[in-house]
Amino acid sequence: VPMNRTTVVEFVLLGLANSRHLEISLFLFLAIAYFLILLGNLSVISITLVNKFLQTPMYYFLRNFALLEITFTSTFMPSTLYSLLTERKTISLPGCFLQMTFFCFLGTCTLFHVAVMSLDRYVAICHPLHYTALMNKRFCLQLILSCWAVSFLLMFPPTIMTVQLPFCGPNVMNHFYCDTSLLLELSCTDTGFIEELLFVILVVILPGTLAVTAVSYGCIIVTIVHMPSPAGRRKAFSTCSAHLVVVTVFYSTCIYRYIRPAQRGGQGSDKVLSLFFSVLTQTLNPYIYSLRNKQVKQALKESILKFSGS
């Protein structure tokens, strides 16, 4: 008979390593990665806000994406770093639920944002004459708000159902953050319906947003191939290929982590895959999408010179 009350008051997260030496090495690596994520994305937000030449739809999407990146990584990175530094492996029940909720919601929102940014680039490169008319301020705002709203509506039912589950032990999770699938395994009641619901949602979101992104970049590549200028083609291919590498790593690790048949108890490979899509791609994104852009580099240079001059 399922218990109707929760007896577990905290969860134990086994983390990323089982030796102190490795924990210190991982702490240094992740601390640098987190610093680069914050630095890169805060630079994108500040530069695109203050520079009048960067008030275009592309930079509007990049600024919102940068804000999303900061909030997403901040759901788990501070607690992971604290755990690696102090060897404290526990997280309270409310803390775990909160982390899981924001991780699911913001992670889903990231997928929609990537798809929206690829659509923006498709319109800009494949239909440049209609770009200003199509991507007006109102439509851009509607797209961003839709990303947040749809993510919330999709992830709210399974997360609220998970939060209401009883947990009566064991309380050990083989991960470095509160992962929904592992949390469901630890519940002392049947979670079959929630697992099926989550699987259906992920099957819709991941391949769906990937299809939009893939088709957009496919059309962009076809347009680039037909460009008359070799220099223009090289520049466009350089930008496009960098985007595609990051998108490929992000989607492949997400899909393999969440859509393949479930493995009970959590695997070491799951943690590595999670590091790829939640840390590695987040570290690269501001530099690949924004900071290697000629206009952004010029705006950064001007801001630094202005600041040092003052």
N, C-alpha and C positions, 0 to 999 in steps of 0.2 A: 504494500500500500504506500503510495507516495506521501512523503511528509509534507505538511502544509506550512511549515515554518523553516526559516533559514537558521542554521546553527553555525555556519562558517562566518567569521567576522573579517577575515583577511585571506588573500591568496599569496602563494609563494611563486614568484617568477624565477625559474632556474637561470635565466639570462643567456648570455652569449658564450660564456667560457666557464671552465671548471678549474682553471689554475690561476693563481694570483698574478703571475707574470703576464699571462695572456690578457687578463682583465685590465691591467695597467696599459698594455699596448693598445687594446681596443678603446680604452678611455681616451687616450691621446688622439687616435685616429678619428673617433666620432666627435670629439671636442673640436678638432680642426674642421671636420666636415660641417658641423653645426654652425661654427663661426663663419665659414664660407657661404653657407645657405643664408644666414642672417645678413651678412655684409653684401652679398650679391643682390638679394631681393630688396633690401632697404635702399641700396643704390639705385635700383631700377625705379622704385616707387618715388624717391625724392627727385631724381633727374627728370622723370616723365611728368611730374607735377609742376616743377618750376620752369622748365624750358618750353617756351611758346612754340618752338618748331616741332615738339614731340606731342602735340595735342591732336593726334590722328587716331582713328579707330584701333589701328594695330597696337599702339602704345597704351591705349585705354585698356585693351584686353590683357596686355602684358603686365600692366600695373595691378590689375585685379588678380591675375595669376600669381604674381609675386606675393601679394598679401595672403593668398590661399596657401602658397608654399610655406610661408612663415608659420601660419596657424596650424597647418597639418603636421609639420615636423615637431612643433612645440607641444603637441599632444602626448608625445612619448619620449622625445629626446632628453629633456631635463631629468626625468625620472630614471631613464636608462643610464645616463652619465652618473647620476647620484648613486645608483646601485653598483656600478662598476667601481666607483671611487671608494665607497664605504662598505661594500660587501653586504649591504642591506637588501635582502631579496623580497621582502614582503610589500604588499600594496593593500590598502583597506578595500572592503567590499564596495562602498560608494565610489572610491577613487578608481577602482577597476571598471565599474559600470560607466563612469564618466569618460574615462579614457577610451573604452570600446565604442561608446556612442559617437564621440567626436572623430575618432579614427575612421569609422565607417562612413559617417556623413561627409567629412572633408575629403576622404579618399575618393568617394563617389563623385563629389563635386569636381575634383581634379580631372577625372576622366572626361566629364562633360566640357570642362574648360579647354582641354587639349583639342577636342573635336571642334569646338567653336573657333579656336584660333586657327585651325587648319582650314576651316570654311572661310574665314576672313582672308587668309593668304590666297585661297583659291579665287575669290572674287577680285582681289587686288591684282593678281597676275594674269588670270584668264579673261577677266572682264574689266579692265582698267577704266574704260570710259563710263561705266555704270557704277563704279566703286563708291564715289562720293554720295550719289543718290541713294544707293542701296544701304550702305553702312552709315546711315545718319545717327546722330546722338541718341535719339529715342529708340531706334532699333537695337543699337549696341547695348543700351541699358536693359532693354527687354530680354536680350539674349543672356546677359549676365545674371539677371534676376531669375530667369527660367532655370539656369544651371543650379542655383542655390535652392530654388523651390522644388524642382523635380527630385533633386538629391534628398532633400528632407522628406518629401512624400514617399519616396521609395524605401528609405532606410528606417523611417520612424516605426512602422509596424513590427518588423523583426527585432529591433533593438528594445522597444518597450516590452515586448513579450519575453525577451531574454532577461531583462531587469527584474521581471516579476517571478522568475523561476526560483524554486527552493534549492539551496546548496547546503548539504549536510556532511560533506567530506567524501573523498579526499579534496585537498585544496592546492595541489601542486600543478603548475602549468609550465610546460617545457617551451618557454618563449621569453622574449624580452619586453613584450607589452601584452595587454589583455586582448587576446585574439578571440573573436566571436566563436569560431568553430571549436576551439579548445575549451572555452567557457561552457558551451553547450554539453560537452562531454562530461564535465564535472557536476552537472545538475543531477539531483537524485529523483528525477521524474522523466517521463518520455518527452523527448525534444524533436521527434521525427517531423512534425508539421513545420516547426521553425526552420529546421535544416532544409527541408524541401522548398520552403518559401524563399529562403536566402539563395538557394541554388538557382531557382527560376529568375530571381531579380538579377543575379550576377550574370546569368546566361543572356539576359536581355541587355544589360548595361555594357559589359565588356566587349562582346562581338559587335554590338550595335554602334558604340562610339568608335570602335576600331574600324568598322566599315566606312563610317563618315570620314574619318581621318585618312584611311587608305585611298579612298576614291578621290578625295580632295588633292592629296599629294600626287596621285596618278595623273590627274588632269594637269596639275602644275608641271610635272615632268614632261608631258606631251607638249605643252606650250613652250617650255624652255628649249626643247629639241628643235622647235621651229623658229627660234629667235635668229635673226640675221647676223647679229654681232657675236663673234667668238668670245670676246671679252665678257660680254653680257651673259652668255651661256655659262662660262666658267664660274663667274661670280654667283649666278643663280643656283648652279649645281652644288657649289661649295656650301651655300646656306641650306639648301634643301637636303643634302646628304647628311649634314650635321643634325638637323631636326629629325630626320628619319632614323638615325642611329639611336638617339635618345628615346624616341617613340617606340621603336622596336624592342629595346631593352625593357622599357616600362611595361608595355603590354604583354610581352612574352612571359615575363616573370609573374605578373599579376594573374594571367590566365592559367599558367601552370600551377601557381600557388592555390588558386581558389576554385578552378573548374575541374581539375583532375579528380579522380576518385579519392575520397577522404582516407587519410591514414590516421588511425587512432593514436592518441598520446602525444602527437607532435613529433616531428622529425628534425634532425639537425639541418637538413636541406631546406626545410621550411623557413628557418631563421635566416639562412643565407639568401634565399629568394626575397624574403621580406626586406633585408638590408639593401638589396639591389633596387627595388621599386620605391622604398620609403626613404632611403638615404642617398644612394649613388646618383640616381636620376635627379633627385631634388637638388643635389649639389651642383650638377652640371647645367640644369635648366636655365638659371639666370644668365650664365655665361654663353650658352649655346643660342638661346632665344633673343637675348637683349644686348649683353655687354660686348659682344663681338660685332655688333651692328655699327656701321660707320657713323651714323647720326648720333647714336648714344655715346660712342667713344669721343666724338667731337664735343658733345655737350658736357661730358665728364671732364674732359681736358679744360674746357672754358671755366667750369665751376671750380676746379682745383686751382687754376691760375687766379681766378677772382678771389677765392678764399685766402690763398697764400699772399696775394697782393694787399688784401685788407688787413 
